[in-house]
Amino acid sequence: PSATRARRNHPPTPLGRPRPAPGELEPLIQEVSQRHNLPASLIKAVIRVESNFNPAATSPKGAQGLMQLMPGTADDLQVTNAYDVQENIGAGTRYLKMLLEKFNYRLPLALAAYNAGPKRVDQHQDVPPIKETRNFVRDVCENFVKYSGEQNLEKPASPLPQK
């Protein structure tokens, strides 16, 4: 059997790695952000809400890694190890970009689809009335705003125009 098939027969297990230090993921998030033309602050917000930056996170429903990829989604995205930080962030960001394109860059709908699946968003033509999904959309948006603000702290505020 090929190595890939053997790997797929045994679901990857989280490596006993401690949570990455703040900033350790930053270069990777920046690189993936540029590759997919999505704000790094959005990627960070999804990671924060999905796994709280724990690469070994596994949800009760089986979602894996930093961006909590479901095994089926990970397979569709050709991920061999969903607990691999680089693979997970790359695939999770690619998936988020696909959902943003599908839902015409309407962020709440793309986030709802990321959480509950695109079929549910299609059925409701809106964020589905699922408490977990509504909380997810709210929490990611709040963190997106927070992280976006942090990135702008380095830039000096422009003075208000004088009248």
DSSP file with accessible surface (Angstrom, degrees, kcal/mol):
  #  RESIDUE AA STRUCTURE BP1 BP2  ACC     N-H-->O    O-->H-N    N-H-->O    O-->H-N    TCO  KAPPA ALPHA  PHI   PSI    X-CA   Y-CA   Z-CA
    1    1 A P              0   0  141      0, 0.0     2,-0.0     0, 0.0     0, 0.0   0.000 360.0 360.0 360.0 146.4    0.0    0.0    0.0
    2    2 A S     >  -     0   0   58      1,-0.1     4,-2.5     4,-0.0     5,-0.2  -0.290 360.0-116.1 -69.8 158.4    1.1    3.5   -0.7
    3    3 A A  H  > S+     0   0   69      1,-0.2     4,-2.4     2,-0.2     5,-0.2   0.893 115.6  53.3 -62.2 -38.4    2.3    5.7    2.2
    4    4 A T  H  > S+     0   0   64      2,-0.2     4,-2.2     1,-0.2    -1,-0.2   0.950 110.3  45.6 -63.7 -46.1   -0.6    8.1    1.5
    5    5 A R  H  > S+     0   0  143      1,-0.2     4,-1.7     2,-0.2    -2,-0.2   0.925 112.4  51.4 -64.8 -41.1   -3.2    5.4    1.6
    6    6 A A  H  X S+     0   0   40     -4,-2.5     4,-1.0     1,-0.2    -1,-0.2   0.917 110.0  50.6 -60.9 -39.8   -1.7    3.9    4.8
    7    7 A R  H  < S+     0   0  116     -4,-2.4     3,-0.4     1,-0.2    -1,-0.2   0.893 108.8  50.9 -66.0 -38.9   -1.8    7.3    6.4
    8    8 A R  H  < S+     0   0   99     -4,-2.2    -1,-0.2     1,-0.2    -2,-0.2   0.789 102.5  60.6 -70.6 -27.7   -5.4    7.8    5.5
    9    9 A N  H  < S+     0   0  109     -4,-1.7    -1,-0.2     1,-0.2    -2,-0.2   0.798 108.4  46.8 -68.7 -29.0   -6.4    4.4    7.0
   10   10 A H  S  < S-     0   0  140     -4,-1.0    -1,-0.2    -3,-0.4     3,-0.1  -0.947  95.8-128.1-113.7 109.4   -5.1    5.6   10.4
   11   11 A P        -     0   0   92      0, 0.0    -3,-0.1     0, 0.0    70,-0.1  -0.277  34.1-102.4 -56.3 140.0   -6.4    9.0   11.2
   12   12 A P        -     0   0   34      0, 0.0    69,-0.0     0, 0.0    70,-0.0  -0.322  35.8-143.1 -61.7 148.2   -3.5   11.3   12.2
   13   13 A T        -     0   0  102     -3,-0.1    70,-0.1     1,-0.0    -3,-0.0  -0.856  26.5 -93.4-111.7 152.0   -3.2   11.9   15.8
   14   14 A P        -     0   0   51      0, 0.0     2,-0.2     0, 0.0    42,-0.1  -0.351  39.3-123.3 -62.5 138.1   -2.2   15.2   17.4
   15   15 A L        -     0   0  102     68,-0.2     2,-2.3     1,-0.1    41,-0.0  -0.601  28.1-109.9 -76.6 147.6    1.5   15.4   18.1
   16   16 A G  S    S+     0   0   91     -2,-0.2    -1,-0.1    40,-0.0    40,-0.0  -0.033  70.1 144.3 -72.4  39.0    2.3   16.1   21.7
   17   17 A R        -     0   0  105     -2,-2.3    39,-0.2     1,-0.1    -2,-0.0  -0.618  50.4-121.9 -80.2 137.9    3.4   19.6   20.8
   18   18 A P        -     0   0  102      0, 0.0     3,-0.1     0, 0.0    -1,-0.1  -0.261  47.3 -74.6 -68.2 164.8    2.6   22.4   23.2
   19   19 A R        -     0   0  118      1,-0.1    35,-0.1    35,-0.1    34,-0.1  -0.346  61.1-100.9 -57.4 137.0    0.6   25.3   21.9
   20   20 A P        -     0   0   11      0, 0.0    -1,-0.1     0, 0.0     3,-0.1  -0.297  40.2-103.9 -61.8 147.1    2.7   27.6   19.7
   21   21 A A    >>  -     0   0   56      1,-0.1     3,-2.6    -3,-0.1     4,-0.6  -0.387  48.6 -87.2 -66.3 147.3    4.1   30.7   21.3
   22   22 A P  T 34 S+     0   0  137      0, 0.0    -1,-0.1     0, 0.0    31,-0.0  -0.348 120.5  23.9 -54.5 135.8    2.3   33.9   20.3
   23   23 A G  T 34 S+     0   0   50     -3,-0.1     3,-0.1     1,-0.0    -2,-0.1   0.143  95.0  99.3  92.8 -20.8    3.9   35.1   17.2
   24   24 A E  T <4 S+     0   0   96     -3,-2.6     4,-0.4     1,-0.2    -3,-0.0   0.874  90.3  40.4 -66.3 -35.2    5.3   31.7   16.2
   25   25 A L  S  X S+     0   0   14     -4,-0.6     4,-2.8     1,-0.2     5,-0.2   0.640  93.3  91.6 -84.3 -15.6    2.3   31.3   13.7
   26   26 A E  H  > S+     0   0   56      1,-0.2     4,-2.9     2,-0.2     5,-0.2   0.889  84.3  47.0 -52.0 -51.4    2.5   34.9   12.5
   27   27 A P  H  > S+     0   0   88      0, 0.0     4,-2.3     0, 0.0    -1,-0.2   0.912 115.3  47.4 -60.8 -38.7    4.9   34.3    9.6
   28   28 A L  H  > S+     0   0   29     -4,-0.4     4,-2.6    -3,-0.2     5,-0.3   0.934 112.7  47.9 -66.3 -45.0    2.9   31.4    8.4
   29   29 A I  H  X S+     0   0    1     -4,-2.8     4,-2.7     1,-0.2    -1,-0.2   0.923 112.2  50.5 -62.4 -42.1   -0.4   33.2    8.7
   30   30 A Q  H  X S+     0   0   63     -4,-2.9     4,-2.3    -5,-0.2    -1,-0.2   0.926 111.8  47.6 -61.1 -44.3    1.0   36.2    6.9
   31   31 A E  H  X S+     0   0   78     -4,-2.3     4,-2.4    -5,-0.2    -2,-0.2   0.941 115.1  43.9 -64.9 -46.1    2.3   34.0    4.0
   32   32 A V  H  X S+     0   0    1     -4,-2.6     4,-2.2     1,-0.2    -1,-0.2   0.901 111.2  56.2 -66.8 -37.9   -1.0   32.2    3.6
   33   33 A S  H  X>S+     0   0   13     -4,-2.7     5,-2.0    -5,-0.3     4,-0.7   0.930 110.7  43.4 -59.2 -45.1   -2.9   35.5    3.9
   34   34 A Q  H ><5S+     0   0  146     -4,-2.3     3,-0.6     1,-0.2    -2,-0.2   0.917 111.2  54.6 -68.7 -41.1   -1.0   36.9    1.0
   35   35 A R  H 3<5S+     0   0  131     -4,-2.4    -1,-0.2     1,-0.2    -2,-0.2   0.872 120.1  31.4 -60.7 -38.6   -1.3   33.7   -1.1
   36   36 A H  H 3<5S-     0   0   27     -4,-2.2    -1,-0.2     2,-0.2    -2,-0.2   0.368 105.9-123.3-103.6   4.0   -5.1   33.7   -0.8
   37   37 A N  T <<5 +     0   0  133     -4,-0.7    -3,-0.2    -3,-0.6    -4,-0.1   0.908  66.9 131.2  54.8  46.8   -5.6   37.5   -0.6
   38   38 A L      < -     0   0   11     -5,-2.0    -1,-0.2    -6,-0.2    -2,-0.2  -0.964  66.8 -94.6-123.8 147.9   -7.4   37.3    2.7
   39   39 A P    >>  -     0   0   58      0, 0.0     4,-1.7     0, 0.0     3,-0.8  -0.379  23.3-138.0 -62.8 134.8   -6.6   39.5    5.8
   40   40 A A  H 3> S+     0   0    5      1,-0.2     4,-2.8     2,-0.2     5,-0.2   0.861 105.1  61.9 -58.0 -34.7   -4.3   37.8    8.3
   41   41 A S  H 3> S+     0   0    3      1,-0.2     4,-1.8     2,-0.2    -1,-0.2   0.837 102.1  50.6 -64.5 -29.4   -6.6   39.2   11.0
   42   42 A L  H <> S+     0   0    5     -3,-0.8     4,-2.3     2,-0.2    -1,-0.2   0.931 110.5  48.1 -72.5 -43.7   -9.5   37.1    9.6
   43   43 A I  H  X S+     0   0    0     -4,-1.7     4,-2.5     1,-0.2    -2,-0.2   0.940 113.2  48.6 -60.8 -45.7   -7.4   33.9    9.5
   44   44 A K  H  X S+     0   0   22     -4,-2.8     4,-2.9     1,-0.2    -1,-0.2   0.889 108.7  54.0 -61.5 -39.1   -6.3   34.6   13.1
   45   45 A A  H  X S+     0   0    0     -4,-1.8     4,-2.3    -5,-0.2     5,-0.2   0.914 109.3  47.5 -63.3 -41.6   -9.8   35.2   14.2
   46   46 A V  H  X S+     0   0    0     -4,-2.3     4,-3.2     2,-0.2     5,-0.3   0.945 113.6  48.0 -64.5 -45.3  -11.0   31.9   12.8
   47   47 A I  H  X>S+     0   0    0     -4,-2.5     4,-2.7     1,-0.2     5,-1.0   0.929 110.8  51.9 -61.0 -43.6   -8.1   30.1   14.5
   48   48 A R  H  X5S+     0   0   91     -4,-2.9     4,-1.0     4,-0.2    -1,-0.2   0.932 117.0  37.9 -59.7 -46.0   -8.8   31.8   17.8
   49   49 A V  H  <5S+     0   0   41     -4,-2.3    -2,-0.2    -5,-0.2    -1,-0.2   0.899 120.0  46.6 -75.8 -38.5  -12.5   30.9   17.8
   50   50 A E  H  <5S-     0   0   40     -4,-3.2    -2,-0.2    -5,-0.2    -3,-0.2   0.913 139.1  -7.5 -70.2 -46.6  -12.0   27.4   16.4
   51   51 A S  H ><5S-     0   0   13     -4,-2.7     3,-1.2    15,-0.3    -3,-0.2   0.410  81.1-119.3-134.9  -1.3   -9.1   26.1   18.5
   52   52 A N  T 3<<S-     0   0   70     -4,-1.0    -4,-0.2    -5,-1.0    -3,-0.1   0.885  80.5 -58.5  52.1  40.3   -7.8   28.9   20.6
   53   53 A F  T 3  S+     0   0   46     -6,-0.9    -1,-0.2    13,-0.3    13,-0.1   0.701 101.6 139.5  65.4  25.0   -4.4   28.4   18.8
   54   54 A N    X   -     0   0   44     -3,-1.2     3,-1.8    -7,-0.3    -1,-0.2  -0.859  37.1-166.1-100.9 106.7   -4.1   24.8   19.9
   55   55 A P  T 3  S+     0   0    9      0, 0.0    11,-0.2     0, 0.0    -1,-0.1   0.710  88.4  54.9 -66.9 -16.3   -2.8   22.7   17.0
   56   56 A A  T 3  S+     0   0   28    -39,-0.2    27,-0.1     9,-0.1    28,-0.0   0.379  79.4 133.3 -95.8   6.2   -3.8   19.5   18.8
   57   57 A A    <   -     0   0   17     -3,-1.8     8,-2.3    -6,-0.1     2,-0.4  -0.280  30.9-178.0 -62.2 137.2   -7.4   20.5   19.2
   58   58 A T  B     -A   64   0A  74      6,-0.2     6,-0.2    10,-0.1    -2,-0.0  -0.987  17.0-141.1-134.8 124.9  -10.1   17.9   18.3
   59   59 A S    >   -     0   0   32      4,-2.3     3,-2.1    -2,-0.4    -8,-0.0  -0.421  28.5-107.7 -80.8 163.1  -13.8   18.8   18.6
   60   60 A P  T 3  S+     0   0  144      0, 0.0    -1,-0.1     0, 0.0     0, 0.0   0.802 123.3  54.0 -58.5 -25.9  -16.4   16.3   19.9
   61   61 A K  T 3  S-     0   0  153      2,-0.0    -2,-0.0     1,-0.0     0, 0.0   0.445 126.5-100.8 -88.0  -2.1  -17.6   16.1   16.2
   62   62 A G    <   +     0   0   22     -3,-2.1     2,-0.1     1,-0.3     7,-0.1   0.497  66.7 153.8 100.7   3.5  -14.1   15.2   15.0
   63   63 A A        -     0   0    8      7,-0.1    -4,-2.3     5,-0.1     2,-0.4  -0.429  31.7-146.7 -67.4 144.2  -12.9   18.5   13.6
   64   64 A Q  B   > -AB  58  69A  21      5,-2.4     5,-2.4    -6,-0.2     3,-0.2  -0.914  32.8 -12.1-126.6 142.2   -9.1   18.7   13.8
   65   65 A G  T > 5S-     0   0    0     -8,-2.3     3,-1.2    -2,-0.4    18,-0.1  -0.103  98.6 -32.1  80.5-169.9   -6.3   21.2   14.3
   66   66 A L  T 3 5S+     0   0    1     16,-0.3   -15,-0.3     1,-0.3   -13,-0.3   0.869 141.2  32.8 -56.7 -45.7   -6.0   24.9   14.4
   67   67 A M  T 3 5S-     0   0    0     -3,-0.2    -1,-0.3    15,-0.2    -2,-0.2   0.268 108.9-121.9-101.3  13.3   -8.8   25.7   11.9
   68   68 A Q  T < 5 -     0   0   18     -3,-1.2     2,-0.4     1,-0.2    -3,-0.2   0.927  35.3-167.1  50.3  61.9  -10.8   22.6   13.0
   69   69 A L  B   < -B   64   0A   3     -5,-2.4    -5,-2.4    13,-0.2    -1,-0.2  -0.638  18.1-128.5 -79.0 131.7  -11.1   20.9    9.6
   70   70 A M     >  -     0   0   78     -2,-0.4     4,-3.1    -7,-0.2     5,-0.2  -0.530  26.1-114.2 -72.9 147.1  -13.6   18.0    9.5
   71   71 A P  H  > S+     0   0   57      0, 0.0     4,-2.6     0, 0.0     5,-0.2   0.883 116.2  50.3 -53.5 -40.9  -12.0   14.8    8.1
   72   72 A G  H  > S+     0   0   42      2,-0.2     4,-2.5     1,-0.2     5,-0.1   0.918 112.8  45.8 -63.5 -43.1  -14.2   14.9    5.0
   73   73 A T  H  > S+     0   0   28      2,-0.2     4,-2.1     1,-0.2    -1,-0.2   0.924 111.5  52.5 -65.2 -42.9  -13.3   18.5    4.3
   74   74 A A  H  <>S+     0   0    4     -4,-3.1     5,-2.9     1,-0.2    -2,-0.2   0.916 110.2  48.8 -59.9 -41.9   -9.6   17.8    4.9
   75   75 A D  H ><5S+     0   0   85     -4,-2.6     3,-1.9    -5,-0.2    -2,-0.2   0.937 109.6  51.5 -62.0 -46.3   -9.8   14.9    2.4
   76   76 A D  H 3<5S+     0   0  136     -4,-2.5    -1,-0.2     1,-0.3    -2,-0.2   0.843 111.7  47.7 -57.5 -35.4  -11.5   17.2   -0.2
   77   77 A L  T 3<5S-     0   0   10     -4,-2.1    -1,-0.3    -5,-0.1    -2,-0.2   0.307 116.7-117.2 -89.9   7.6   -8.7   19.7    0.4
   78   78 A Q  T < 5 +     0   0  156     -3,-1.9     2,-0.5     1,-0.2    -3,-0.2   0.861  54.5 164.1  59.2  41.2   -6.1   16.9    0.0
   79   79 A V      < -     0   0    7     -5,-2.9    -1,-0.2     1,-0.2     3,-0.2  -0.775  22.8-172.5 -87.9 128.4   -4.8   17.3    3.6
   80   80 A T  S    S+     0   0   41     -2,-0.5     2,-0.3     1,-0.3    -1,-0.2   0.775  80.5  21.6 -91.4 -30.0   -2.7   14.4    4.8
   81   81 A N    >   -     0   0   34      3,-0.1     3,-1.9     1,-0.1    -1,-0.3  -0.829  60.6-170.2-140.6 102.4   -2.3   15.5    8.4
   82   82 A A  T 3  S+     0   0    3     -2,-0.3   -16,-0.3     1,-0.3   -15,-0.2   0.643  88.7  61.1 -66.8 -14.0   -4.9   18.0    9.7
   83   83 A Y  T 3  S+     0   0   16    -18,-0.1     2,-0.5   -70,-0.1    -1,-0.3   0.533  76.8 104.6 -89.9  -6.0   -2.8   18.5   12.9
   84   84 A D  S <> S-     0   0   62     -3,-1.9     4,-3.1     1,-0.2     5,-0.3  -0.661  70.4-143.3 -75.4 120.4    0.2   19.8   10.8
   85   85 A V  H  > S+     0   0   21     -2,-0.5     4,-2.5     1,-0.2     5,-0.3   0.905  96.4  45.5 -53.3 -48.3    0.1   23.5   11.4
   86   86 A Q  H  > S+     0   0  123      1,-0.2     4,-2.3     2,-0.2    -1,-0.2   0.939 116.4  44.4 -64.8 -47.0    1.2   24.5    7.9
   87   87 A E  H  > S+     0   0   55      2,-0.2     4,-2.7     1,-0.2     5,-0.3   0.902 114.8  49.9 -63.0 -42.2   -1.2   22.1    6.2
   88   88 A N  H  X S+     0   0    0     -4,-3.1     4,-3.0    -7,-0.2     5,-0.3   0.948 113.7  42.3 -66.2 -49.3   -4.1   23.0    8.5
   89   89 A I  H  X S+     0   0    0     -4,-2.5     4,-2.3    -5,-0.3     5,-0.2   0.918 116.2  50.3 -66.1 -40.3   -3.8   26.8    8.1
   90   90 A G  H  X S+     0   0    7     -4,-2.3     4,-2.2    -5,-0.3    -2,-0.2   0.952 117.2  38.8 -61.6 -48.6   -3.2   26.5    4.3
   91   91 A A  H  X S+     0   0    2     -4,-2.7     4,-2.7    -5,-0.2     5,-0.2   0.913 115.4  51.9 -71.1 -41.7   -6.2   24.2    3.8
   92   92 A G  H  X S+     0   0    0     -4,-3.0     4,-2.4    -5,-0.3    -1,-0.2   0.914 112.8  45.9 -61.6 -39.9   -8.5   26.1    6.2
   93   93 A T  H  X S+     0   0    0     -4,-2.3     4,-2.6    -5,-0.3    -1,-0.2   0.912 111.7  51.5 -69.6 -40.8   -7.7   29.4    4.5
   94   94 A R  H  X S+     0   0   88     -4,-2.2     4,-2.2    -5,-0.2    -2,-0.2   0.922 111.9  47.7 -60.7 -43.0   -8.2   27.9    1.1
   95   95 A Y  H  X S+     0   0   34     -4,-2.7     4,-2.3     2,-0.2    -2,-0.2   0.930 110.8  50.4 -64.7 -44.4  -11.6   26.6    2.2
   96   96 A L  H  X S+     0   0    0     -4,-2.4     4,-2.6     1,-0.2    -2,-0.2   0.923 110.1  50.6 -61.2 -41.6  -12.6   29.9    3.8
   97   97 A K  H  X S+     0   0   31     -4,-2.6     4,-2.5     1,-0.2    -1,-0.2   0.917 108.9  51.6 -62.8 -42.2  -11.6   31.7    0.5
   98   98 A M  H  X S+     0   0   95     -4,-2.2     4,-2.6     1,-0.2    -1,-0.2   0.913 111.6  47.5 -60.5 -41.9  -13.8   29.2   -1.5
   99   99 A L  H  X S+     0   0    6     -4,-2.3     4,-2.4     2,-0.2    -2,-0.2   0.894 109.5  52.4 -69.0 -38.7  -16.7   29.9    0.8
  100  100 A L  H  <>S+     0   0    7     -4,-2.6     5,-4.0     2,-0.2     6,-0.4   0.931 112.2  46.3 -61.8 -42.2  -16.3   33.7    0.5
  101  101 A E  H ><5S+     0   0  101     -4,-2.5     3,-1.5     3,-0.2    -2,-0.2   0.935 111.8  51.3 -64.8 -44.2  -16.3   33.3   -3.3
  102  102 A K  H 3<5S+     0   0  104     -4,-2.6    -1,-0.2     1,-0.3    -2,-0.2   0.877 115.2  42.0 -60.0 -39.4  -19.4   31.1   -3.2
  103  103 A F  T ><5S-     0   0   16     -4,-2.4     3,-1.8    -5,-0.1    -1,-0.3  -0.011 117.8-107.4-102.7  30.4  -21.3   33.6   -1.0
  104  104 A N  T < 5S-     0   0  130     -3,-1.5    -3,-0.2     1,-0.3     3,-0.1   0.840  71.2 -60.9  51.3  41.5  -20.2   36.7   -2.9
  105  105 A Y  T 3 <S+     0   0  119     -5,-4.0     2,-1.1     1,-0.2    -1,-0.3   0.739  89.2 150.5  59.4  26.7  -17.8   37.8   -0.1
  106  106 A R    X>  -     0   0  137     -3,-1.8     4,-2.3    -6,-0.4     3,-0.5  -0.794  34.2-158.6 -87.4 100.0  -20.7   38.1    2.4
  107  107 A L  H 3> S+     0   0   32     -2,-1.1     4,-2.9     1,-0.2     5,-0.3   0.867  83.4  53.1 -54.9 -46.8  -18.5   37.3    5.5
  108  108 A P  H 3> S+     0   0   60      0, 0.0     4,-2.4     0, 0.0    -1,-0.2   0.912 112.5  46.3 -58.2 -38.7  -21.3   36.2    7.9
  109  109 A L  H <> S+     0   0    8     -3,-0.5     4,-2.5     2,-0.2    -2,-0.2   0.915 113.0  48.8 -68.8 -42.0  -22.6   33.7    5.3
  110  110 A A  H  X S+     0   0    0     -4,-2.3     4,-2.2     2,-0.2    -1,-0.2   0.922 113.8  46.8 -63.8 -41.6  -19.1   32.4    4.5
  111  111 A L  H  X S+     0   0    0     -4,-2.9     4,-2.0     2,-0.2    -2,-0.2   0.908 111.0  51.4 -67.4 -40.1  -18.4   32.0    8.2
  112  112 A A  H  X S+     0   0    0     -4,-2.4     4,-3.6    -5,-0.3     5,-0.5   0.918 111.2  48.5 -61.8 -40.3  -21.7   30.3    8.8
  113  113 A A  H  X S+     0   0    0     -4,-2.5     4,-1.8     1,-0.2    -2,-0.2   0.880 107.9  54.7 -67.3 -36.1  -20.9   27.9    6.0
  114  114 A Y  H  < S+     0   0   21     -4,-2.2    -1,-0.2    -5,-0.2    -2,-0.2   0.905 119.4  34.1 -62.2 -38.0  -17.4   27.3    7.5
  115  115 A N  H  < S+     0   0   33     -4,-2.0    -2,-0.2    -5,-0.1    -1,-0.2   0.915 135.1  19.7 -84.5 -46.8  -19.1   26.3   10.8
  116  116 A A  H  < S-     0   0   14     -4,-3.6     4,-0.2    -5,-0.2    -3,-0.2   0.529 113.6 -96.7-106.5  -9.7  -22.4   24.6    9.7
  117  117 A G    >X  -     0   0   22     -4,-1.8     4,-1.2    -5,-0.5     3,-0.5   0.141  29.7 -95.4 100.1 141.9  -21.6   23.6    6.1
  118  118 A P  H 3> S+     0   0   35      0, 0.0     4,-2.8     0, 0.0     5,-0.2   0.818 118.1  63.8 -62.1 -31.0  -22.5   25.4    2.9
  119  119 A K  H 3> S+     0   0  168      1,-0.2     4,-2.6     2,-0.2     5,-0.1   0.906 101.7  50.1 -61.6 -41.2  -25.7   23.3    2.4
  120  120 A R  H <> S+     0   0  122     -3,-0.5     4,-1.8    -4,-0.2     6,-0.2   0.888 111.4  47.9 -64.7 -38.9  -27.3   24.7    5.5
  121  121 A V  H  X>S+     0   0    0     -4,-1.2     4,-2.0     2,-0.2     5,-0.9   0.923 111.7  50.8 -67.6 -41.1  -26.5   28.3    4.4
  122  122 A D  H  <5S+     0   0   59     -4,-2.8    -2,-0.2     1,-0.2    -1,-0.2   0.924 108.8  52.2 -59.5 -43.7  -27.9   27.6    1.0
  123  123 A Q  H  <5S+     0   0  144     -4,-2.6    -1,-0.2     1,-0.2    -2,-0.2   0.892 121.0  31.5 -60.2 -41.5  -31.1   26.1    2.5
  124  124 A H  H  <5S-     0   0   90     -4,-1.8    -1,-0.2     2,-0.3    -2,-0.2   0.605  91.5-141.3 -92.7 -14.7  -31.7   29.2    4.7
  125  125 A Q  T  <5S+     0   0  140     -4,-2.0     2,-0.3     1,-0.2    -3,-0.2   0.813  83.2  52.0  52.8  30.8  -30.2   31.8    2.3
  126  126 A D  S   <S-     0   0   84     -5,-0.9    -2,-0.3    -6,-0.2    -1,-0.2  -0.945 115.6 -50.3-169.5 178.7  -28.9   33.3    5.5
  127  127 A V  S    S-     0   0   16     -2,-0.3   -18,-0.1    -3,-0.1    -6,-0.0  -0.539  72.3-114.1 -64.6 123.1  -27.0   32.4    8.7
  128  128 A P        -     0   0    0      0, 0.0     2,-2.6     0, 0.0     6,-0.2  -0.282  23.2-107.0 -64.0 152.0  -28.9   29.3    9.8
  129  129 A P  S    S+     0   0   86      0, 0.0     2,-0.5     0, 0.0     3,-0.1  -0.304  75.7 129.7 -77.9  58.7  -30.8   29.6   13.1
  130  130 A I     >  -     0   0   54     -2,-2.6     4,-2.8     1,-0.2     5,-0.3  -0.970  55.6-144.3-114.8 122.2  -28.3   27.4   14.9
  131  131 A K  H  > S+     0   0  166     -2,-0.5     4,-2.8     1,-0.2     5,-0.2   0.905  99.7  50.7 -54.3 -47.3  -27.1   28.9   18.2
  132  132 A E  H  > S+     0   0  102      1,-0.2     4,-2.3     2,-0.2    -1,-0.2   0.908 113.0  46.6 -59.1 -41.8  -23.5   27.5   17.8
  133  133 A T  H  > S+     0   0    2      2,-0.2     4,-2.8     1,-0.2     5,-0.2   0.928 112.0  49.2 -68.9 -43.9  -23.3   28.9   14.3
  134  134 A R  H  X S+     0   0  118     -4,-2.8     4,-2.3     1,-0.2    -2,-0.2   0.914 113.2  47.6 -62.1 -40.6  -24.6   32.3   15.2
  135  135 A N  H  X S+     0   0   50     -4,-2.8     4,-3.1    -5,-0.3     5,-0.2   0.901 110.7  52.5 -65.4 -39.4  -22.2   32.5   18.1
  136  136 A F  H  X S+     0   0   10     -4,-2.3     4,-2.9    -5,-0.2     5,-0.3   0.944 110.2  46.9 -61.0 -48.8  -19.3   31.4   15.9
  137  137 A V  H  X S+     0   0   15     -4,-2.8     4,-2.4     1,-0.2     5,-0.2   0.943 115.4  46.3 -59.5 -47.1  -20.1   34.1   13.3
  138  138 A R  H  X S+     0   0  118     -4,-2.3     4,-2.6    -5,-0.2    -2,-0.2   0.941 114.5  47.1 -60.7 -48.4  -20.3   36.7   16.1
  139  139 A D  H  X S+     0   0   47     -4,-3.1     4,-2.3     2,-0.2    -2,-0.2   0.894 112.7  48.0 -66.1 -40.5  -17.1   35.6   17.8
  140  140 A V  H  X S+     0   0    0     -4,-2.9     4,-2.8    -5,-0.2    -1,-0.2   0.942 112.9  49.2 -65.4 -43.4  -15.1   35.4   14.6
  141  141 A C  H  X S+     0   0   38     -4,-2.4     4,-2.4    -5,-0.3    -2,-0.2   0.922 111.2  49.6 -62.2 -42.9  -16.3   38.9   13.6
  142  142 A E  H  X S+     0   0  114     -4,-2.6     4,-2.3     1,-0.2    -1,-0.2   0.924 114.5  44.4 -61.4 -44.1  -15.4   40.3   17.0
  143  143 A N  H  X S+     0   0   22     -4,-2.3     4,-3.4     2,-0.2     5,-0.3   0.866 109.6  56.5 -69.2 -34.8  -12.0   38.8   16.9
  144  144 A F  H  X S+     0   0   45     -4,-2.8     4,-2.5     2,-0.2    -2,-0.2   0.946 110.1  44.9 -59.7 -46.6  -11.5   39.9   13.3
  145  145 A V  H  X S+     0   0  107     -4,-2.4     4,-2.4     2,-0.2    -2,-0.2   0.940 114.5  49.4 -63.2 -44.3  -12.2   43.5   14.4
  146  146 A K  H  X S+     0   0  101     -4,-2.3     4,-2.1     1,-0.2    -2,-0.2   0.947 114.5  43.0 -61.1 -50.4   -9.9   43.1   17.4
  147  147 A Y  H  X S+     0   0   19     -4,-3.4     4,-1.8     1,-0.2    -1,-0.2   0.856 112.1  54.5 -67.2 -33.7   -7.0   41.7   15.4
  148  148 A S  H  X S+     0   0   29     -4,-2.5     4,-1.1    -5,-0.3    -1,-0.2   0.917 108.5  49.8 -64.2 -40.7   -7.5   44.2   12.6
  149  149 A G  H  X S+     0   0   35     -4,-2.4     4,-0.5     1,-0.2     3,-0.4   0.903 107.6  53.4 -63.7 -41.0   -7.2   47.0   15.2
  150  150 A E  H >< S+     0   0   85     -4,-2.1     3,-1.0     1,-0.2     4,-0.4   0.888 106.3  53.1 -62.2 -37.7   -4.0   45.5   16.6
  151  151 A Q  H 3< S+     0   0   56     -4,-1.8     3,-0.5     1,-0.2    -1,-0.2   0.794 107.7  52.0 -68.6 -25.5   -2.4   45.5   13.2
  152  152 A N  H >< S+     0   0   85     -4,-1.1     3,-0.7    -3,-0.4    -1,-0.2   0.521  85.0  86.5 -89.2  -4.2   -3.3   49.2   12.7
  153  153 A L  T << S+     0   0  136     -3,-1.0    -1,-0.2    -4,-0.5    -2,-0.1   0.837  83.3  58.5 -64.3 -31.6   -1.6   50.3   16.0
  154  154 A E  T 3  S+     0   0  153     -3,-0.5    -1,-0.2    -4,-0.4    -2,-0.1   0.800  91.1  81.4 -68.2 -28.6    1.8   50.6   14.3
  155  155 A K  S <  S-     0   0  137     -3,-0.7     2,-0.1    -4,-0.2     3,-0.1  -0.651  89.1-119.7 -80.8 128.5    0.4   53.1   11.9
  156  156 A P        -     0   0  121      0, 0.0     2,-0.2     0, 0.0    -2,-0.1  -0.403  32.8-106.8 -65.2 142.8    0.3   56.6   13.3
  157  157 A A        -     0   0   97     -4,-0.1     3,-0.0     1,-0.1    -4,-0.0  -0.475  34.4-116.4 -68.8 139.6   -3.2   58.1   13.3
  158  158 A S        -     0   0  104     -2,-0.2    -1,-0.1     1,-0.1    -3,-0.0  -0.581  33.8-109.2 -77.6 139.0   -3.7   60.7   10.7
  159  159 A P        -     0   0  117      0, 0.0    -1,-0.1     0, 0.0     3,-0.1  -0.334  36.8-101.7 -66.1 149.7   -4.5   64.1   12.1
  160  160 A L        -     0   0  146      1,-0.1     2,-0.0    -3,-0.0    -3,-0.0  -0.484  44.5-100.9 -68.7 141.2   -8.0   65.4   11.7
  161  161 A P        -     0   0  118      0, 0.0     2,-0.3     0, 0.0    -1,-0.1  -0.382  36.1-123.6 -65.0 140.7   -8.3   68.0    8.9
  162  162 A Q              0   0  176     -3,-0.1     0, 0.0    -2,-0.0     0, 0.0  -0.657 360.0 360.0 -83.8 140.3   -8.4   71.5   10.1
  163  163 A K              0   0  253     -2,-0.3    -1,-0.0     0, 0.0     0, 0.0  -0.734 360.0 360.0 -97.2 360.0  -11.4   73.6    9.1
